[in-house]
Amino acid sequence: MRNKIPELLAPAGSIESLRAAVNAGADAIYVGGAKYGARAYAENPEEADLIGGLRYAHRFGVRIHMTVNTLLKEAELQTLPDYIAPYYEAGLDAAIVQDLGALALLHEHFPLLSLHASTQTTITGPHAAELYRRLGVSRVIPARELSLEELVRIKRETGLEVESFVHGALCYAYSGQCFMSSLLGERSGNRGRCAQTCRLPYSLQRENQKSSGQGLLLSCKDLCSLDLIPMLAESGIDSLKIEGRMKSPRYTAGVVSIWRKYLDLYASEGAEGFQVEAADRAHLLDLFDRGGQTEGYYRQHNGREMIVLQEKKEKRKQNIPYEEEIEEKYLKTERELPLYGKFVQRDGEPMYLELSVSIPGAGQLSAEVAGEIAERARTAGSTAEAVRERLQKTGGTGFRFAKLDVSIEEGFFFPVKQLNELRRKGIEAISAKIDAAFRRDSVLGTETVRAAKTDSEDRTVRSVDTERTAPELHVSCDSWEQIQTVSAMEEVAAISFGADSIPAERWQAAVRCIQNAGKRVYLLLPQIFRTEAERFFREQAERLLDLPLDALIIRNLEEPGFFETLYGERNRRCPAFYFDFQVYGMNRTAQLCLREFGAARLTLPIEETARELKSLDTAGQEMVVTGRLPMMVSANCLKKTAARCDHKPEYMKLRDRRMMEMPVKTHCTFCYNTIYNAAPLSLSGVAAELTGLKLGAVRLLLSNETAAETKKAVRSIYRSFVLGEQSVPEAYENFTRGHFKRAVE
């Protein structure tokens, strides 16, 4: 009995890689087009080439998933349907999407197209997955950091397909939650242009210590979960994904062929007969070696052994014989589709050729073409074997005859030219039948209906006065000292604090301190919401539900569903949801989706310029205008990487080659690290340029500021944004304007 195995999903950054993946045994391939993909520096084939690649893959039952996995600005979103339409009509199997607006638009215009939520969406649990289901998603690609148990839970509780990375490069940060490349330059990882700043050397400094560690502290080893195939297959994971759209066709072919070998081994022999050969492990390193490999996060939360730490002293020697073997097998030798044919000739009738082929996903297809009327031979006539031999010369067509029956009458002559022409017409006809089997009718220009509720277009934002002439000031605090300092400042209208910024035992006191000062109070939820966070909030449920909060600040889409359930289970009214900038609304359609997910207020994205923000729904919304922006959020722990983790939350300093010091916060309650920009954001000097946005609130994002620094920042924002004063001193001496003027690529 054959054991059930998951889909093997291969990367392709070029048509050569796509063909290599098909030839090496991939079940499906993900590839980017000329726009909208998260690997902007791959070759990314143009439309005609990619449609040709799509047709080639479909011949062999290989599915094509197209990447649309970047955040889209308003103007870009409007051109998306026209961009996707030719691929959809050619039979594109799925689109991998990050942007909420893109998902909504694709679901509206292309109802037969399978939609997969990219790992860039940072799905960490079943509640977030359910929200994506509402946008038409049939498969989710959760965060790579999830354990196998967490992945299985998503599948079990939602019924959605689950795709998971098993091989290739690992980002240090949670995908979709990294601004490092963006804030240090203009190359945004959310736009497919990551500069891989994390691969550079850094040093870590803890308080009262000269140095706690140095080296490639943020550079993860490459993922290789080959040994886990039995466990992954038995878990019910639907698709195993190989990373590598920027790597060579040789890499693609080599890695895919090895994974194909061991998936088939498990299918035939089961776990008992499954064992990876040492030679194949070596071959995977021959193909690419950054400094070792790791199983990833399936069975561990993080670990020093997952990090490269030090550059290799010497490069791995090139395995030329193995490379030549790959080239010969998968790059130079084209895969051929078996044909079944029948050639018939009768006196006085046109000869004809009937061809049939079996295509996975399309079934049995056939085509028949007619040729000339055969002439009687002046001498000996052609034999059936001679006719068969001539017709079977299909080299270069992508087909080969598995069987060809020839039925002719004696005494007739068949010119080579006529047989060649008949074969050519037959191949063209069966190829057209295959292409037609996957072709769809165009849906652009037809009347479509949004899947959203009819009243959502006119939904107003709760708890926000859109008629305000000046925004209110909201301060996010990260310590008890900051809460006390800000509560005493009359300039501030609202204060939020992180759920792990102070011990849960002090939540009530913090809320009382803030409300006694006449200010609204919000709880800032964790940026990563996983099992640890769920357990924590269930344990602290009574404390939480007793807090008279004005809002919960949502930073992960797992949170709305979880907290609605938590409050609902105890028949308590859930506070309003204010969505933070980590939950992206880069275009109006995405903003509408977030409101449908329950947002009472949105925080504007930090990767759009002042001009770009004007294309969004900004009236009554919030904008972060000052503070250190988080550049990276990681499941890995810099304490553990540099030495050992003592499970005590603290701020440390990460120093780069230019001696810039980036604060690092260890969120031990939820087990993740946040790395902040060395230069804090300050927009006080350009506040006048934002008055047209009609913001409801401006926010100061505090991290490790002292009381004096906090007061200075509050007064700078209040004078410039609330009072509208000109030439106000900036909140910080050394600061950045972020993307206020600098558009991300």
N, C-alpha and C positions, 0 to 999 in steps of 0.2 A: 504494500500500500504506500502511495506517495504522500508524504507529509506536506501540508499546506505551507507555502512560503510567501513572504511579502513581495511586493513589486520592487524591482531594482531600478532606481531612478538616477540617471547619469547626467553630468554637466556637459554643456557644449557652448564654447565661446566663439565657435566658427563652424562653417559647414563641414570642414575637414574633421573637426571633433565630433560633430553630429553623426557623420557617416561612420567614424571609428567606433562610436558608442553603439550604433546599430549592429555593426559587424562583430563587436565583442560580446554582444548578448544582453544589452540593456532592455528592460521592459518598457521604459519610458525615459524621455530626455527633457530636461528643462533648458531653455535657450532664450536669450534676449534678442529683441529686434534693434532697430537703429535708435529707439528712444525708450525712455521710461524704465530701463532695467537697472538693477543695483550693482552691475559691473560695467560701468561706463567705459572702462579701459580695456575690456575684451574687444575682439574684432566685431562682434555683433552684426550678423549678416543683414544686408538690405532685403527689401520685400521680395523681389523675384527669387533671390537665392534661397531665402528662408522657406518660401512656399515650395520650391523644388526639394529642399531638405525634408519638409513636412510630407510630401508625397513619397519620397524615398522611404522614410520611416514607416509610413502606413502600409507599404507593400509587405512589410515583415511583421505587421501587427504591433509596431512600436508606437506608443503614444507621445505626443509632443505637448509640453506645458510651456507656455510663454510667460516670461517674467515681466510684470508691470509692478515691480516691488519697490517703488520709490514714492516719496510724498510729492504730490502734484500741486502746483500753484494754480490759481483760478484760471488764468489764460491757457495753461497747459491742459487742464481738465476738459475744456471745451473741444479740443481737437482729438481727444482719446477715441471716441467712437469711430471716426473716419480712419484713424490709424489701425484699429483692431479689425475693422470690417473685412479687408481682403483675407486675413488669416482665418477669421471665423468662417467665411464662405468657402475657404479651401479645406475646412475640416479640423481646425485647431481643436485639440482635445480639452485643454484647460488653460486658465490664466492664473498665475501666482501674483497676488495683489497685496500691497501694504495699505494704501490710502483708502480711507473710508468712503470718500467721495467717488473714487474710481470704482470701488466695489458696487456702490449703489448705481452708478451710471452703466456699468457693464451688465449688471443684473437686469436693468431696465431694457437695454438695447439688444442684448444677446442672451435670451432666456435659455437657450440650449447649451450654452457654454458653461462647463464646470468651473467653479471659482474656488480657489484655494487661498486661505489666509496665510500670508508669508510669515516666516519666523520674525521678520521686522515688526510684526504687530505685538510682539512680547506677550503672547497668550501664555498664561501660567496656570490656568485652571478651567473647570467646566463652565463657570458663570460667564467668563469672557468668551469662551467658545460659543455659548448659546447666543450671545449678542451678534456674533458674526453669522451664525445660522440665519438670523433674521434678515441679513443682507444677501441671502442666497448662497452662502458658502457651504460646500459639501465636504471639504477637507480642511483641517487646520495643521499648520506646521508650528508647533509650540516652541517656546524658548529652548535653546539647546541645553540649557542648564538643568532642565527638569530630570528628575529620576525616572526610572522605568515605571515605578509605582504611580507617579503623578501622571505620566502619559497614559497608562492603562485606565486610570480613573476618568480622564477626559473622555476617552472612547466609551467607557462603560456608561457614564452618566449622560452623554449627549447622543451617542450613536453616530457621531460624525467620524469620517475617516481621519486617521492620524498618520502624519508623515514625520520622520525623524532623521536627523543627520547621523551618519555612521562612519564617515571617512572624510578627511581633508582638514583644511585650516579651521582653527577655532578662534573666534574673537575673544578678547579679554572681557569686554563689556557685554551685557545683555544686548542682543541685536535690537536695533530700533531705539536704544536708550543711550547712544553714544554721540556726544557733541564735540569730542576732542579735536578731530580733524577739522571740523567746521569752525570752532571758536579760535583755534590756533592759526587757521588760514581761511580759505573760503571753500574748501573741498568737503562737502557734507556726506557722511556715511548714509544719511537718510535720502540722499540723492544719487547714490551709486558711485561716489567719487572719494572714498576714504583714502587718505594719504598714508595709512598704516603707521601713524605716529607711535602706536603702542609697541612697535617692534624695536624702538630705540632704547638705549640704556638709561636707567634712572637710579637714583639712590634714595633710600628711605631714612627719615630721621624722626625718632620719637622724642618726646619731651625729656629733657635732661640727659639725652644721649647724643654723642657726636654723630654716629651712624649706626643704623640697625640692619643695613644690607644694601647691596648695590648689584647692578647687572641688568639683565633683560627681565626685569621684574613683572612686566606686563605682557610678555610674549609667550603665548601658550604653545605647547607642542601640538603637532597635528593629531587629529583624531583618527583612531583605527580600532573599530569595534568588531573586527572579523571574528574573534573568538566568542563573541556574544550572540552569534547567529541563532543557535538553538533557543536561547532565552528570548531573543527578540521575536522570533517566529512564533513561539508558543504564547507570547503575550498578546498576540493579535494585532500588533502594529501593522498598518496597511502598506507602508512604503518606506524603504530604506534609501536614504539620499546621500549621494556622494557630492562633496563640494569640489569646485575646481574649474569654474568657467573661464578663468584667466590662465589656465595651464594649457600645455600643448596637447595636440591630438594623441601623441604617443602616451602621455600620462593618462589621458582618458581611456584609451584602449587597454593599457596595462592594468589599471585599477579595476575597470569594469570586468575584464576577463577573469581576474582573480576572485572578485566577489561573485561572479556568475558561477564559477567552479564550485565554490563552497556553499552557495545557496542550493545548487543542484545536488551536492553531496548530502546536505541535510535532508532534502526532499526524498532522496532514495534510501538513505541509511538511518535517518533519525539522529537523535542526540547521541545514541550509543556508538554509532560509527563515525561520529564527527571529530575530526582532528586536523588542525592547520599545520601544514608542512613548513619546516624551517626555511626551505628555499623560497617559498612564497612570501614569508615575512620579509626576507632579505630583498626580494624583488620589489615589494612595496616601498622599501626604503631607497632602493636604487632609483625608483621613479621620482621620489621627492623626499628629502630629509632635512627638516629645519633644525633638528636637534633631538630626535627621538619621537616617540609616539605615546599617546595616552588613550585609555578606554573611554575617556570623557566622564560625563556626569551620571551615567545610568546607575552606578552603584556607590557613588560618593558625592558629597555636596561640593567639595573643593579639595585642594591639596597642593603642596609644594611640588610634588612629583609631576604635576600637570604643566609646570612652567619651564621654559627653556633655560632661564637663568644666565647661562654663559654661552657665548658664541663658540661654535665648534672650532677646535684647534686646526683641523684640516678638513678639506672638502672630501666627501665620499668619492671614491674612484668610480669613474664611469664604467658601467657594465655594458660594453659595446655588443657582445653576442646577444644578450637579452634584448637590447634595444632593436637590433636587427631582426630578431625573431618577431617582435611585436609589429614592426613595420611590415614585414613580409606577410604576416597572418591577417592583420586588420586594416592596414593603411594602403597597401599596394594591391591587395586582393579584394575585389568587390564581392559582396554577398549576392547570391543569385536566387531568384524565386523559382521554385519548381513549376513547370507547365505541363499540362496534359493536353495532347493534341490529336486531331484526326484529320488526315488529308484524304480527300475523295476526288476521283476523276472518273467520269463516264463519257462515252462517245457522244459528241455533239453538244455536250453541256459544259459550262464554265467549271473549271476545277475550283474546289473551295477548301478552305482551311478553318477548322473549328478548334478554338483554344479555350481551355478552362483553367481556373486557378482558385485556390482556397486562400482567403485572406482573413486572418483573425479580426473580428469586429465587423466584417462585411459579409462573410459567408462564402458560398461558392459562386463565382462569377464566370461568365462565358461570353465569347464573341465569335462571330463567324464572318469571314471575308471571302469574296469570290475573285477568281483570276481569269486568265484567258481560256479559250477552248483549246485543248491539246490537239496537236497535229499528229497524224499517223507518221510513223517512222519509215524512212526509205530503206533503212537496213534494220539492224536489231534495235528494238525499242528499249526504253529506260526500264530498269528494274526498280522494284519497290524499295530495295535497300539503298540504291543510288539516290532516289528521291528523298528518303529519310535522312541520309547522310548530309545532303545539301540543306535541307530545312533545319536541321539541328545545329547549324552554325550560327548560334545566337550570341557570340562573344561581344561584349561591350553593351549589351542591351539590358543587363540586369535580370535576365531570365535564362533558364536552361530547361530543356525538355526532360522530365522524369519519365515520360512515356509518350510515344508518338506512333499512332496506328496509321498505316498507309494502305489505301485500297485503290488500285488502279487496274485498268484493263490492259491486256497485252498488246504490244505493237504500237505504242505511242511514245512520242519523244517530248521531253520536258526541258526547254531551254533553261540554262542556269539563271539568266536574267529574269525570267518569269517567276521562277521559284523564289529568288531573292526578293523580288517585289512583293510576292504574296506573303512571304514571311514578315517583311517590313510592315505591310498593311495590317497583318494580324497582330504584331506586337503593339503597333499604335492603337489598334482597336481595343485590345485587352487592357492596355495602360489607361486608356480613356475611361473604360468601365471601372477600373479601380479608383481612379480619381473621382469619378462621378458618385461612387458609393459613399464617399466621405464629404462630398460637396453639400453645402447648405445654401438655401436661398437668402438673399440679402434682406435684412430687416430694417435697414436705415431708411428713414423717410416714412415709415409706417407709424400709425398712432400707438403710442405706448403709455402705460399708466404706472406712476410711481407705486412701489409696494408699501409706501408709508401711509400712516393714517391721514385721512383727508384734512384734519384740522391742524396737522403739524406745520404746514406752511405758514400759518398765521399765529402759531404759538408764541406768546410773549414770554420773556425771561422772568421767572419768579424772583421776588425779593430784590429786584433791581429797578431803580428809578432812571428811565432812559431820558428824562427831561432835564437831568442835572446839567448845570453849566460847568461845574468843576468836579473832578473825580474825588472820591474819598480815599484816604490813605489806609492801607492794610499792611501790617507787618507780620512776617512769618518768623517766629522765634525758635531758637534751638537750645535754650538753656533757661534755668529758673531765673538767673540773674537778668537775662534779656527780657523775660516776661515781666519782672518787677519794674525794670527800667522803662519799658515801653508803656506799661499800664499807667505810669505816672505822667505821661506826656499827653497834653490835651490835643496835640495835633493829630493824634491817631484815632481812627474811627473803628477799626477792627483789628483783632490780633488772632493769629493762629499759632499753634505749636505742634511739633511732631509728636506722634503717639509714643515714640521712644526718646524724645528729647529730655523728658523727665520721667522718673519712676511713676508707674500707674497709680501708686498710692497718693501721689501729689496732684493728680489730674483735678480733683474736686477743688483743691486749694487754688490751683492756677485759674480755673474757671471763675471762682469767687473773686479772686484778685482782679481779673479782667472786667467782670461784669460790675463789680463795685465801683470801678472807674468809669462806668457808663459806656463801655465799648462792647461791640459784638464779638463773639468768640467762635472760632472754627477749629476743628481737629484736623491736622495734616496727616493723612494716611501714608503708609509706606509706598515707596516707588515700586517695589517688587512685592507682590502679594502671593505667597506660596503657602505650603503646609505650615511653616513656622508661624506665619502671620495669622493664619486661620486659627491655629491652636491658641495663640496668645489672646486674640480677641474673644474667643469663646471662654477662655479662663477668666478674662476681665470683663465679661459681658455685663454683670451687675453694676460694676463701677461705670462702665461706658454708658449704659442705658439710663443711669441716674444723672448724667451730665446734661444740663440745659443748653445744649449746643445750638448755635444758629445754623451751622452747616458742617458737612464733612467735605474735605478737599480730596477729590479723587485723583489719584496719580497712576492708576492701573485699572484696566477695564474688568478685572476680576472683582473689583471692590463694590460696584453698584449692586450686583446680584447678591453678593455675600451679605452686605449690610441690610439690604431690604429683607432678606430672609431672617437675619439675626433679630432685627427689630420686630418683624412680623410674627416670629415664633413666640414672642413675649407680649404680643398685642400692644406694642408701643409704636408711636409715630416716629418714622425715620426722619432725621434732619434733612434739609435741602442738600443737594449735591452740587458743589462747585468743582468743575473739572479743571485740572492744572494743565500747564503747557506740555507736559510729557504725554498727554493724551491728545493726539494731533488733530487739529482742524485747520489745515493749510488752505482750504477752499470752502466756499459757501455750502456746497453739498455735504462735505465732511462735517461742517458745523451743524447742519441740520440733523445729520445722523447722531451726533453727540447729544443733541437736545432730545431726540427720540429715545436715546439711552438713559435719559433722566437728568441731563444737565440743567441746572437753574441759572448757572453763570459759567462762562467759558473764560479761560486764560489764553490770551493770544499767543500764537507760536513765536518762539525766539529766533527762528531762522528766516524771518521775512523782514524786508526793509520797511521803512516808514511808508514808502510809496506803495509797496505790495500790500501792506496791511489795509490800505484804503479800499482794496477790492473785496475785503471781508466784511462780515456783519460785526461791527465793532461797538456800536452804540450800547452802552450799559455793561460792556464786558470789562475784564480786568487785564492789566498788562504789568509784567515784571519790568521795572524801570531801574532798579538798583540792587546790587548784591552780587555775591559770587555765584555764578551759574554752575550747576553740576555738569561735568564733562563726561564722566563715566560712572556707570553703576555696574558692579561686578559681583558674581557669586564667589569669586576667589577672594582670599583674605591676605592682604599685604603683610599683616603680622605673621601669619602662618608661613608665607613665602619667605620672608626675611629671617624668621627665627621660629617662634611658636606663638600661638594665639592664647591669650589669657582670658578671653571672653569678657573683657572690660571695654565698654565704649569709650572712645577718645578721638581726639584730632591729632594727626601726625602730619609730616611734611614730605612730599615727594618732589625731589629736585631733578631737573632735566639737565641737558648738556650746557645750556646757557645760564645755569644756576638760577633759573626761575623756580620758585617754591609754590607748589600746589597743595593746598590743604586736603587731607584725606580723613573722612569720618568713617569709623567702624560702627556699623549698625548691628551690634551683636544680638539684639532681641530678634531681629529678622534675618540675621546672618547674611549681610551683604556690605560692601564697601562703596562709598561715594568719593570720587576724586573731583575736586572743584578747580575752576580756573584760577590761575595765579593772579590775574588782573580782574578785579571786580567790575561789573557793569555799572555805569553811571550815565544817566540820560538827562540829568538836571539842566545841562547847558543847551539842550535841544528840545526842551519841553514844549516850547511854543509851536513847534512843528507837528505836535501830536494833538493839538486842541480839536482839530477837525474830526478826530476819531470818536469824540463824545464818549470817552471811557467812563464806566461806572466806578472804577477803582484803579489805583496804581499800587504796586506792591514793592516793598523792601524785603528782600530775601536774605535773612541773616544766617550766618554759619558760626564762625568762631570770633566774631567781633567783641571787643570790650564794651563796657558801658559808655565810655567816652565816644568811641567810634560809632556806636549805635545812635547816640543822641545827635551826633553830627550828620549822619545819614538821614535820619528822620526829618531834621529841620531843613536839610537841603531839598528833599523831595517835597515837603509841605510848601515851602516858599515858592518853588518853581512850578509844581503841578497843580496845587490846590489854590494858592493865592495868585499864581500867574506872574510872579515877579521875574524880572530880567536880570541877567548877569549874576546869578546865584552861584556861590562857590560849590564845586562838585563835592559829592559825598566822600570821595576818596582822592588822594593825591595822584596815585598811579592807577589809572583805570582804562577801561575799554568801552567803546560805543557798541560793541557786539556787532550785530548785523543791521544796525540802524541805517547805515549807508552802504555797507558791503553786502551785496547779494551773494548768496551761496550759489555755487555752480550747480 
